[in-house]
Amino acid sequence: MHDYISKDSTQNAAKVLEDIYFAMKKAVTNPEIYNSDKFKINNDGSYRSFEKHHYRISYRFKGNIIRVLRVRHTSMEPKSY
């Protein structure tokens, strides 16, 4: 992702990654801070997602583990999973 964005601007690439990193850091301390992932079929509430800089990040929390499942640009057609 950094390589792709940095083709236009290395400064913007660093900013995007930094903002996504800090957004995920919030999820580590409070996994339910973001909305339930509307594209997850049969979501039990542990699948969450948020958007930052036109990127949609999906993650799952279970106990004290958070796993990033997908990072997609919002211009791409979302897929259910």
C-alpha positions in Angstrom: 0.0 0.0 0.0 2.8 2.4 0.9 4.6 1.7 -2.4 1.5 2.3 -4.4 0.6 5.6 -2.6 4.2 6.8 -2.6 4.2 6.8 -6.4 2.2 10.1 -6.1 3.5 11.3 -2.8 5.8 9.7 -0.2 4.5 12.2 2.4 0.9 11.2 1.8 1.8 7.5 1.9 3.4 8.0 5.3 0.3 10.0 6.6 -2.2 7.3 5.4 -0.3 4.5 7.0 0.2 6.5 10.2 -3.5 7.3 10.4 -4.5 3.7 9.8 -2.0 2.5 12.4 -3.4 4.9 15.1 -7.0 3.9 14.2 -6.1 0.3 14.7 -4.4 1.2 18.0 -7.7 2.5 19.2 -9.3 -0.8 18.3 -6.7 -2.6 20.4 -7.7 -0.8 23.5 -11.4 -0.8 22.6 -12.3 -3.5 20.0 -15.9 -2.4 19.8 -15.1 1.2 19.0 -15.9 0.8 15.3 -19.1 -0.4 13.7 -20.0 -4.0 13.0 -18.8 -5.1 9.5 -21.9 -4.9 7.4 -20.3 -7.1 4.7 -19.6 -10.1 7.0 -22.2 -12.8 6.5 -23.6 -14.1 9.8 -21.6 -11.5 11.8 -21.7 -12.4 15.4 -20.5 -8.9 16.3 -16.8 -9.7 16.5 -16.2 -8.6 12.9 -15.7 -4.8 12.7 -14.6 -2.3 10.1 -13.8 1.3 9.6 -12.8 3.7 6.8 -9.7 5.9 6.8 -8.4 7.8 3.7 -10.6 5.9 1.3 -9.4 2.6 2.7 -11.8 0.1 4.4 -10.2 -2.0 7.1 -12.0 -5.1 8.4 -10.9 -6.9 11.5 -12.0 -9.5 14.0 -11.5 -9.5 17.7 -11.8 -12.6 19.8 -10.7 -12.4 23.5 -7.6 -10.3 23.5 -6.6 -11.0 19.9 -7.4 -8.6 17.0 -6.7 -9.8 13.5 -6.8 -7.5 10.5 -8.7 -9.4 7.8 -8.8 -7.1 4.8 -7.7 -3.6 3.6 -9.4 -2.5 0.5 -9.8 0.8 -1.3 -13.3 2.1 -1.0 -13.5 2.5 -4.8 -13.3 -1.3 -5.1 -16.6 -3.1 -5.1 -17.1 -4.6 -1.6 -17.4 -8.4 -1.3 -19.2 -10.3 1.3 -17.2 -12.9 3.2 
